[in-house]
Amino acid sequence: MSYFNKRYHPPGTPPGTLTGEPPEAGEQIAIHLFDYTHQDFTELDLSDAQECRPYLEKESITWIHVQGIANTETVRELGNLFGLHPLALEDVVNTGQRPKADSYDEQLFLVMNLPTVTENNDIKTEQISLFLGKNFIVSFHRGEDHPFTPVMKRLRKNSGKIRERSTDYLLYTLLDVIIDRGYPILEYFGEEIEALEEELLENPDKQTLGQIHHTKRELLTLRRMLWPQREVINLLIRDEQPQISIDTRVYLRDCYDHTIQIMDLIEAYREMTASMLDVYLSSISHRLNEVMKVLTVIATIFIPLTFIVGVYGMNFGARSNSPWAMPELDWYYGYPLLWLIMLAIGGGMIVYFKRRNWF
């Protein structure tokens, strides 16, 4: 996961400047329109932002979702149509913003982070920008996969309470999808940590240490990106936001509970990875101690044997009549007898070490 993924203008650029990154080759940009009441429902794929102008004059609820890297002209047109603040539009173009909630006159601007798992099993966060007005919501998502497919299905089937309630309830359903996307990510981390624990107990190596550090860094970055979302939901609940009704705040409390659960799990996983580093170091130290113990036992066994062969390797007085000569050198069975003595000493020491559970 990248530590710094924010896009920004060169220092000194006037506020509200829209100079975004051009779409990459093959990347599709789509503008979806959903206009509904309790009885009527309209869904369109727009080729131009101006096509949504007729729906602004209706009393229905309009949801415009821009999927992909929107060019600056599309962002500017939507800003003019819905009266969106230029500073907020600048944050839409320059992704990588910290989750936040800003109030502009009769509109509410939200920035949220959506965690995803890449094909390489890396974790990344994608920015989702949301504008809440009196009877409209405009959302922007840069990623490839559509995050709000479950909400769109509920709107088409008229299931749940979305089409029976006001715009702020639609905002709640979108926030609920964003926050709940953290649970599959945590499930992924749970499986990864479980596999690392098993590897630590069986055969830890340098690759295991690298995986532990990688997981710890990703959890730290994920915490940094998701922690402010709890503050955003808390702000919508506690502060008097005219765009959020009292009835919807009850549902936002459920989102707040989910953010607390996600942060608690992230903190628990971070503590587990930190303890896994201690386990790894203890395991490596234990393996080193086992190796040193075996080598010490072997060296201890050979110390008396080395002493014996060293004494009889001096050959002082061999084949001489000196009273200080070594008589064993002339024994007929001296050599095999010396081997028997050394084998008995070595075997006796091994039995003794076994009984003391030294190896």
C-alpha positions in Angstrom: 0.0 0.0 0.0 1.3 3.4 -0.9 2.0 5.7 2.0 1.3 8.9 0.1 -1.4 8.7 -2.5 -2.8 12.2 -2.5 -3.0 14.2 -5.7 -2.5 17.9 -5.4 -1.9 21.1 -7.4 1.5 22.8 -7.5 2.0 25.1 -4.5 0.6 28.5 -5.2 -2.3 27.4 -7.4 -5.5 29.5 -6.8 -8.1 27.7 -4.6 -10.9 26.0 -6.6 -8.6 25.2 -9.6 -9.8 22.1 -11.5 -6.9 20.5 -13.2 -7.4 16.8 -12.7 -5.5 13.8 -14.0 -6.6 12.6 -17.5 -8.2 9.2 -17.7 -5.8 6.3 -18.5 -6.0 4.4 -21.7 -8.9 1.9 -21.7 -10.5 3.4 -18.6 -14.2 3.9 -18.9 -16.1 6.9 -17.4 -19.8 6.5 -16.8 -22.5 8.9 -15.5 -25.5 7.2 -14.0 -28.8 9.0 -13.2 -31.4 7.7 -10.8 -34.6 9.7 -10.4 -37.4 8.3 -8.2 -40.4 8.9 -6.0 -42.4 6.4 -4.1 -44.3 5.4 -7.3 -42.0 6.4 -10.2 -38.5 5.4 -11.0 -36.1 6.4 -13.8 -32.6 5.1 -14.5 -30.4 6.5 -17.3 -26.8 6.3 -18.4 -25.8 9.8 -19.5 -23.2 10.7 -22.1 -23.1 14.4 -20.9 -23.7 16.1 -17.6 -26.2 18.5 -19.2 -28.7 15.7 -19.8 -29.6 15.7 -16.1 -30.9 19.3 -16.2 -34.6 18.4 -16.8 -34.7 16.3 -13.6 -33.5 19.2 -11.4 -36.8 21.0 -11.8 -38.9 18.0 -10.6 -39.9 17.3 -7.0 -38.4 13.8 -7.2 -35.1 12.7 -5.7 -32.2 12.7 -8.1 -29.0 10.7 -7.7 -26.1 11.3 -10.1 -23.2 8.9 -9.8 -19.9 9.4 -11.7 -17.9 6.2 -12.0 -14.2 6.4 -13.1 -11.9 9.4 -13.5 -14.1 12.3 -14.4 -12.6 15.0 -16.6 -12.5 18.5 -15.2 -15.2 19.6 -17.7 -17.7 17.1 -16.4 -17.0 18.0 -12.8 -17.3 21.7 -13.6 -20.7 21.2 -15.5 -22.1 19.2 -12.6 -20.9 21.9 -10.2 -22.7 24.6 -12.2 -25.9 22.6 -12.5 -26.1 21.7 -8.8 -24.4 24.8 -7.4 -21.5 22.8 -5.9 -18.8 24.8 -4.1 -15.5 25.2 -6.0 -13.4 24.1 -3.0 -15.4 20.9 -2.8 -15.0 20.2 -6.5 -11.2 20.7 -6.1 -11.2 17.9 -3.5 -13.1 15.7 -5.9 -10.5 16.1 -8.5 -7.5 15.8 -6.2 -8.2 12.4 -4.6 -6.5 11.0 -1.6 -8.3 13.5 0.8 -8.8 12.7 4.5 -12.4 11.6 5.3 -14.3 14.7 6.3 -17.7 16.5 6.3 -18.0 20.1 5.1 -21.2 22.2 5.1 -21.7 24.7 2.3 -24.9 26.8 2.6 -27.7 24.3 2.0 -25.4 21.5 0.9 -23.2 18.9 2.6 -20.0 17.6 1.2 -18.5 14.3 2.4 -15.3 12.5 1.6 -15.0 8.8 2.5 -12.5 6.1 1.8 -13.4 2.7 0.4 -10.9 -0.1 1.2 -10.4 -2.7 -1.5 -8.1 -5.7 -2.2 -6.1 -5.7 -5.4 -5.2 -8.7 -7.6 -1.8 -8.9 -5.8 -3.6 -9.1 -2.4 -2.5 -5.6 -1.5 -4.8 -3.2 0.3 -5.7 0.2 -1.2 -8.2 2.9 -0.4 -10.3 4.7 -3.0 -11.9 8.1 -2.4 -15.7 8.5 -2.7 -17.0 12.1 -2.8 -20.6 12.8 -1.9 -22.7 16.0 -2.3 -26.0 16.1 -0.4 -28.6 18.7 -1.4 -32.3 19.3 -0.8 -33.5 16.7 -3.3 -30.3 15.4 -4.9 -27.1 13.5 -4.3 -24.0 13.7 -6.5 -21.4 11.0 -5.9 -17.9 10.5 -7.5 -15.9 7.3 -7.4 -12.5 6.9 -9.2 -12.2 3.1 -8.9 -13.0 0.5 -11.5 -15.6 -1.6 -9.6 -19.0 0.0 -8.8 -19.3 0.2 -5.0 -23.1 1.0 -4.9 -24.5 -1.9 -6.9 -26.5 -3.3 -3.9 -28.2 0.2 -3.5 -29.0 0.4 -7.2 -30.7 -3.1 -7.1 -32.8 -2.0 -4.1 -33.9 1.1 -6.0 -34.9 -0.9 -9.0 -36.8 -3.5 -7.1 -38.2 -0.8 -4.7 -37.1 -3.0 -1.8 -36.5 -1.5 1.6 -37.3 2.1 2.6 -35.1 4.1 0.2 -37.9 5.2 -2.2 -40.2 6.0 0.7 -37.8 8.4 2.5 -36.0 11.6 1.8 -32.5 12.2 0.3 -30.7 11.9 3.5 -31.8 8.3 3.9 -30.3 7.6 0.5 -27.1 9.2 1.8 -27.2 6.8 4.8 -27.5 3.7 2.6 -24.5 4.9 0.6 -22.4 5.5 3.7 -23.5 2.1 5.1 -22.2 0.4 2.0 -18.9 2.2 2.2 -18.3 1.5 5.9 -19.4 -2.2 5.7 -16.8 -2.8 3.0 -14.3 -2.8 5.8 -15.6 -6.2 7.1 -14.4 -8.3 4.1 -11.0 -6.5 4.4 -10.8 -7.5 8.0 -11.8 -11.0 7.1 -8.9 -11.1 4.7 -6.5 -9.8 7.4 -7.8 -12.4 9.8 -7.0 -15.3 7.4 -3.6 -13.8 6.7 -2.7 -13.5 10.4 -4.0 -17.0 11.1 -1.7 -18.4 8.3 1.2 -16.4 9.7 0.7 -17.8 13.2 0.7 -21.3 11.9 3.9 -20.6 9.9 5.5 -19.1 13.0 4.9 -22.3 15.0 6.0 -24.7 12.3 9.0 -23.2 10.4 9.5 -19.4 10.6 12.1 -17.9 8.2 13.0 -14.5 6.8 10.1 -14.5 4.4 7.7 -14.9 7.4 9.3 -11.9 9.0 8.8 -9.9 5.8 5.1 -10.9 5.6 4.6 -9.8 9.2 6.1 -6.4 8.6 4.1 -6.0 5.4 0.9 -6.9 7.2 1.7 -4.5 10.1 2.4 -1.6 7.6 -0.9 -2.2 5.8 -2.9 -2.3 9.0 -1.3 1.0 10.1 -2.1 2.6 6.8 -5.7 1.2 6.8 -6.2 2.6 10.3 -4.9 6.0 9.2 -7.4 6.1 6.3 -10.5 4.7 8.1 -10.1 6.3 11.5 -11.4 9.7 10.4 -14.6 8.1 9.1 -15.8 7.5 12.6 -15.4 11.3 13.2 -17.4 12.0 10.1 -20.4 9.8 11.1 -20.2 11.2 14.7 -20.3 14.7 13.2 -23.5 13.9 11.3 -25.1 12.5 14.4 -24.1 15.1 17.0 -24.1 18.4 15.1 -27.2 20.1 13.9 -27.0 19.4 10.2 -30.0 20.9 8.5 -29.6 18.3 5.7 -29.9 15.4 8.1 -33.3 14.7 9.7 -33.7 13.3 13.2 -35.2 10.0 11.8 -32.1 9.4 9.6 -29.7 10.1 12.5 -31.1 6.9 14.2 -29.8 4.9 11.2 -26.5 6.7 11.2 -25.9 5.5 14.7 -25.8 2.0 13.3 -23.1 3.2 10.9 -21.2 4.7 13.8 -21.4 1.4 15.7 -19.9 -0.4 12.6 -17.0 2.1 12.5 -16.2 1.4 16.1 -16.3 -2.4 15.5 -14.0 -2.0 12.5 -11.5 0.1 14.4 -11.5 -2.3 17.3 -10.7 -5.2 15.0 -8.0 -3.2 13.3 -6.4 -2.4 16.7 -6.7 -6.0 17.7 -5.0 -7.2 14.5 -2.2 -4.6 15.0 -1.6 -5.9 18.5 -1.5 -9.5 17.1 1.0 -8.6 14.5 3.2 -6.8 17.0 3.1 -9.8 19.3 3.9 -12.0 16.3 7.2 -10.2 15.9 8.0 -11.1 19.5 7.0 -14.7 18.8 9.2 -14.7 15.7 12.2 -13.4 17.6 11.6 -15.9 20.5 11.3 -18.7 18.0 14.5 -17.8 16.3 16.3 -17.5 19.7 14.8 -20.9 20.8 16.1 -22.6 17.6 19.5 -21.0 18.1 19.5 -22.3 21.7 18.6 -25.8 20.5 21.4 -25.8 18.0 23.9 -24.4 20.5 22.8 -27.0 23.1 23.4 -29.9 20.7 26.8 -28.5 19.7 27.7 -28.0 23.4 26.8 -31.7 24.1 28.9 -32.9 21.2 31.8 -30.8 22.3 31.5 -31.9 25.9 31.5 -35.6 24.9 34.7 -35.1 22.9 36.6 -33.1 25.5 37.7 -36.2 27.6 38.2 -38.2 24.4 40.5 -35.5 23.0 42.4 -35.5 26.3 43.0 -39.3 26.2 44.2 -39.3 22.6 46.3 -36.2 23.3 48.1 -37.9 26.2 48.8 -41.1 24.2 49.8 -39.2 21.2 52.9 -37.7 22.9 54.8 -41.1 22.6 57.3 -40.2 25.4 59.5 -43.1 26.2 58.3 -45.4 23.4 60.5 -48.5 23.2 62.9 -47.3 25.9 64.0 -48.6 29.3 63.1 -45.4 31.1 61.1 -45.8 34.3 59.0 -42.9 33.2 58.0 -44.5 29.9 54.4 -45.1 28.9 53.9 -48.9 29.3 50.6 -48.8 27.5 52.3 -48.1 24.2 53.8 -51.6 24.2 50.7 -53.4 25.2 49.5 -56.0 22.7 45.8 -54.9 23.1 46.5 -51.3 24.0 44.9 -49.8 20.9 41.5 -51.7 21.0 41.5 -51.3 24.8 41.8 -47.5 24.4 38.9 -47.5 21.9 36.7 -49.4 24.3 37.5 -46.9 27.1 36.7 -43.9 24.9 33.4 -45.5 23.6 32.4 -46.3 27.2 33.1 -42.7 28.3 31.2 -41.3 25.3 28.2 -43.7 25.8 28.1 -43.0 29.5 28.0 -39.3 29.0 25.2 -39.6 26.4 23.1 -41.7 28.8 23.7 -39.2 31.5 22.7 -36.2 29.4 19.6 -38.1 28.3 18.5 -38.8 31.9 19.0 -35.1 32.7 16.9 -34.1 29.6 19.7 -31.9 28.4 18.9 -32.8 24.8 
